[in-house]
């Protein structure tokens, strides 16, 4: 299950793990104009862990989801 919310300066997608135990913590993705952050609660340290991706890294990740094993470089249209 997931939810999508539009905030003032970002779009927030929350991914909720469903199914049989053990379940993973929710993943919260904040999409801003200049970056994307991914957050997940870490019960071992009782903290939120955050990863920040640039727009280029998000494009690379999106492309990687549909490609076989290997090393790739996307040709970017920087116009």
C-alpha positions in Angstrom: 0.0 0.0 0.0 1.2 3.5 -0.6 -0.1 7.1 -0.2 0.6 10.3 -2.1 0.3 13.7 -0.6 1.1 17.1 -2.1 2.7 19.5 0.4 3.6 23.2 -0.1 7.1 22.5 -1.5 7.2 18.7 -2.2 5.2 15.6 -3.1 5.4 12.9 -0.4 5.0 9.2 -1.2 4.8 6.8 1.7 5.3 3.1 1.1 3.8 0.8 3.7 5.0 -2.8 3.8 2.1 -5.3 3.8 2.0 -9.1 4.2 3.3 -11.5 6.7 5.7 -10.6 9.5 8.3 -9.5 9.8 7.3 -6.3 8.1 9.7 -3.4 7.2 9.3 0.1 8.4 7.4 2.6 6.2 9.5 4.3 3.6 8.8 8.0 3.0 9.9 9.6 -0.2 10.0 13.5 -0.4 10.2 14.8 -3.9 11.5 18.4 -4.0 12.4 20.6 -7.0 16.1 20.0 -6.6 16.4 16.6 -4.8 14.6 13.6 -3.6 14.9 12.3 0.0 14.2 8.8 1.2 13.6 8.2 4.9 13.0 5.1 7.0 12.9 4.6 10.7 15.7 2.4 12.1 14.5 0.7 15.3 18.0 -0.5 16.2 19.2 3.1 16.6 15.8 4.7 17.3 16.5 7.3 14.5 15.2 8.2 11.1 17.7 7.4 8.3 17.8 9.7 5.4 19.3 9.5 1.9 19.3 12.4 -0.5 19.4 11.9 -4.3 20.0 14.4 -7.0 17.7 14.6 -10.0 20.3 12.7 -12.1 20.5 9.9 -9.5 16.7 9.6 -9.5 16.8 9.3 -13.4 19.6 6.6 -13.1 17.6 4.7 -10.5 14.5 4.8 -12.6 16.4 3.5 -15.6 18.1 0.8 -13.6 14.9 -0.8 -12.5 14.3 -2.0 -16.1 17.8 -3.0 -17.1 19.7 -6.3 -16.8 23.0 -6.6 -14.8 25.8 -4.3 -16.1 27.3 -0.8 -15.9 25.5 2.0 -17.8 25.7 5.7 -18.4 22.6 7.6 -19.4 22.9 10.1 -22.2 21.3 13.2 -20.8 19.6 16.0 -22.8 21.1 19.1 -21.0 19.4 21.6 -23.2 
